[in-house]
Amino acid sequence: MGYVDSWTQRYRGVDLGPHTLLLGRLLVRRRAMHLGAGLVTVVLVLRVVQFLLGSTSLLWSVALTALIAAAAGVALLVQRLGDARVAAAAQPAHFEPFTPAEPVDFTAVVGRRTRILLAVSYVGAALLGFVALLDGDEIQQAAIFLVGVALLAAVAYASLHSILTRAAIAVDHGSRQADDLLRVNDARHAALAYPALLALVTMSTTSSLWLLTVYTAVSVVISVFAMAHEPLTPKVPVAR
């Protein structure tokens, strides 16, 4: 109920469609957020354990990379399955899915701040990985990191493609407006700076520590800038 209340308070007077349909979709996203946050917590705990043990085994990097990729993919999987269940539950009564009259505008859904965050996160991570690779001191570590960045980029692409191409889940004008807001919300979450987290837990012992520091600081600043009015809650602002 709190999630729906946050929407109605932010968009006071805006029709967001049937209460049960909106509530179901918001609960799906809350579940995805909790699962992703749980996996990130596990990653951080394991990194602390690795530090305390003083281990430099590559198995740690492989495990942490896999967990971060899983955290990024959770939102895509949970949202797809959850939205499908919500649509199926509504269909017997009065749900009739429809395709938008016009194609979804990429720039409207993936706003300027989100695009900047995506560019900085992935271009910066690739640069960091290739610098470490060319340095030659930790080739295997850098290779694992670059593979992780590629996995995260694939997940981000799949998430954005799904967000931009899926049919609207709506039964009236109000739920269509809510669907548009959820689309923007999902795109912002797909752009979270997972590559910066991956760099922190797998590349913190590289000789390019200065580049890691700069990359992480810039990613954090731009993440705050991109999410300034969207603090990982169902309160979704207009794309910008």
C-alpha positions in Angstrom: 0.0 0.0 0.0 2.8 2.4 0.8 4.2 2.0 -2.8 0.8 3.0 -4.3 0.5 5.9 -1.8 3.9 7.2 -2.9 2.7 7.4 -6.5 -0.6 9.0 -5.7 1.1 11.6 -3.5 3.7 12.5 -6.2 1.1 12.5 -9.0 -1.7 14.0 -7.0 -4.8 14.2 -9.3 -3.2 12.0 -11.9 -5.3 8.9 -12.9 -3.0 5.8 -12.5 -5.7 3.2 -13.3 -7.1 0.4 -11.2 -5.6 0.1 -7.7 -5.0 -3.7 -7.9 -3.2 -3.6 -11.2 -0.9 -0.8 -10.1 -0.3 -2.5 -6.8 0.6 -5.8 -8.4 3.2 -4.2 -10.7 4.8 -2.1 -7.9 5.1 -5.2 -5.7 6.9 -7.0 -8.6 9.5 -4.2 -8.7 9.9 -4.1 -5.0 10.6 -7.8 -5.0 13.2 -7.3 -7.8 14.8 -4.5 -5.8 15.1 -6.5 -2.7 16.6 -9.5 -4.4 19.2 -7.3 -6.2 20.1 -5.6 -3.0 20.4 -8.9 -1.2 22.9 -10.2 -3.8 24.9 -6.9 -3.7 25.1 -7.4 0.1 26.4 -10.9 -0.3 29.0 -9.5 -2.8 30.2 -6.9 -0.2 30.3 -9.5 2.6 32.4 -11.9 0.5 34.8 -9.1 -0.5 35.3 -8.3 3.2 35.9 -12.0 3.9 38.5 -12.1 1.0 40.2 -9.1 2.4 40.4 -10.6 5.9 41.7 -13.8 4.6 44.3 -12.0 2.4 43.5 -14.3 -0.5 44.4 -13.3 -4.1 42.9 -16.4 -5.8 41.1 -15.7 -9.0 38.2 -17.8 -7.8 37.1 -14.9 -5.7 37.0 -12.6 -8.7 35.1 -15.1 -10.7 32.5 -15.7 -7.9 32.1 -11.9 -7.2 31.7 -11.2 -11.0 29.1 -13.9 -11.3 27.1 -12.6 -8.3 27.1 -9.0 -9.6 25.9 -10.2 -13.0 23.2 -12.1 -11.3 22.2 -9.1 -9.3 21.9 -7.1 -12.5 19.9 -9.8 -14.2 17.4 -10.3 -11.3 15.4 -7.2 -12.1 15.0 -8.3 -15.8 13.9 -11.8 -14.9 11.6 -10.9 -12.0 9.9 -8.0 -13.8 9.3 -10.1 -16.9 7.8 -13.0 -15.0 6.0 -10.8 -12.5 4.4 -8.6 -15.1 3.3 -11.7 -17.1 1.6 -13.0 -14.0 -0.1 -9.6 -13.3 -1.3 -9.4 -16.9 -2.6 -13.0 -16.8 -4.4 -12.5 -13.5 -6.2 -9.4 -14.9 -7.0 -10.9 -18.3 -9.9 -13.2 -17.4 -11.8 -10.2 -15.9 -11.3 -7.2 -18.1 -7.7 -7.0 -19.3 -7.0 -6.5 -23.0 -3.4 -5.8 -23.8 -2.8 -3.3 -26.5 0.3 -2.1 -28.4 1.1 1.6 -28.3 -0.3 3.5 -31.2 3.2 5.0 -31.8 6.6 3.3 -31.2 8.1 4.1 -27.9 10.4 7.1 -28.0 13.9 6.0 -26.9 14.9 9.4 -25.7 11.7 9.8 -23.7 12.1 6.6 -21.8 15.9 6.6 -21.5 16.4 10.2 -20.5 19.6 12.3 -21.0 20.9 11.6 -17.5 20.4 7.9 -17.9 22.2 7.8 -21.2 25.1 9.7 -19.6 25.3 7.3 -16.8 25.3 4.3 -19.1 28.1 5.8 -21.3 30.3 6.7 -18.3 29.7 3.3 -16.6 30.5 1.1 -19.5 33.0 3.1 -21.5 34.9 4.0 -18.3 34.9 0.3 -17.2 36.2 -0.8 -20.6 39.0 1.8 -20.4 39.9 0.7 -16.9 40.0 -3.0 -17.9 42.1 -2.4 -21.1 44.6 -0.2 -19.2 45.0 -3.0 -16.6 45.3 -5.5 -19.4 48.0 -3.6 -21.3 49.9 -2.9 -18.1 50.6 -6.7 -18.0 50.9 -7.1 -14.2 47.4 -8.7 -13.7 46.3 -9.9 -17.1 44.0 -12.6 -15.7 42.3 -10.3 -13.3 41.8 -7.7 -16.0 40.4 -10.3 -18.4 37.9 -11.5 -15.8 36.8 -7.9 -15.2 36.3 -7.3 -18.9 34.2 -10.4 -19.2 32.1 -9.2 -16.3 31.7 -5.8 -17.9 30.5 -7.6 -21.1 28.0 -9.6 -19.2 26.7 -6.5 -17.4 26.4 -4.7 -20.8 24.5 -7.7 -22.2 22.1 -7.6 -19.3 21.6 -3.8 -19.6 20.9 -4.1 -23.3 18.4 -7.0 -22.8 16.7 -5.0 -20.0 16.4 -1.8 -22.1 15.3 -3.8 -25.2 12.6 -5.4 -23.2 11.5 -2.1 -21.7 11.3 -0.4 -25.0 9.5 -3.2 -27.0 7.1 -4.7 -24.5 3.4 -4.2 -24.9 1.7 -1.9 -22.5 -0.1 -3.6 -19.6 -3.1 -1.4 -19.3 -6.9 -1.5 -19.2 -7.6 2.2 -19.4 -6.0 5.6 -19.9 -4.9 5.8 -16.3 -3.2 2.5 -16.2 -1.5 3.4 -19.5 -0.1 6.5 -17.9 1.2 4.3 -15.0 2.7 1.9 -17.6 4.6 4.8 -19.2 6.0 5.9 -15.8 7.0 2.3 -14.9 8.8 2.1 -18.2 10.9 5.2 -17.3 11.5 3.8 -13.8 12.7 0.4 -15.2 15.1 2.1 -17.6 16.7 4.1 -14.8 17.2 0.9 -12.8 18.7 -0.9 -15.8 21.3 1.8 -15.9 22.5 1.4 -12.3 26.3 1.6 -12.1 27.0 -2.1 -11.6 30.3 -1.9 -13.5 31.6 0.5 -10.8 30.7 -2.0 -8.1 32.4 -4.7 -10.1 35.6 -2.6 -10.4 35.7 -1.9 -6.7 35.5 -5.6 -5.7 37.7 -7.1 -8.4 40.2 -4.4 -9.5 41.1 -2.7 -6.2 44.6 -4.3 -6.2 45.6 -3.2 -9.6 48.5 -0.9 -10.4 46.0 1.5 -12.0 44.5 2.4 -8.6 44.4 6.1 -9.6 42.3 5.3 -12.6 40.0 3.1 -10.5 39.6 6.0 -8.0 38.7 8.5 -10.7 36.3 6.1 -12.4 34.5 5.2 -9.2 34.2 8.8 -8.1 32.8 10.0 -11.5 30.4 7.0 -11.6 29.1 7.8 -8.1 28.6 11.5 -8.9 26.8 10.9 -12.1 24.7 8.1 -10.5 23.5 10.6 -7.9 22.9 13.2 -10.6 20.9 10.6 -12.7 18.9 9.3 -9.7 18.5 12.7 -7.9 14.7 12.6 -8.0 14.2 8.9 -8.2 15.6 7.3 -5.0 14.9 3.6 -6.0 11.2 3.8 -5.0 8.1 3.7 -7.1 8.2 7.6 -7.3 9.0 8.0 -11.0 9.7 11.4 -12.4 9.2 12.5 -16.0 12.1 11.4 -18.2 14.8 14.0 -18.7 
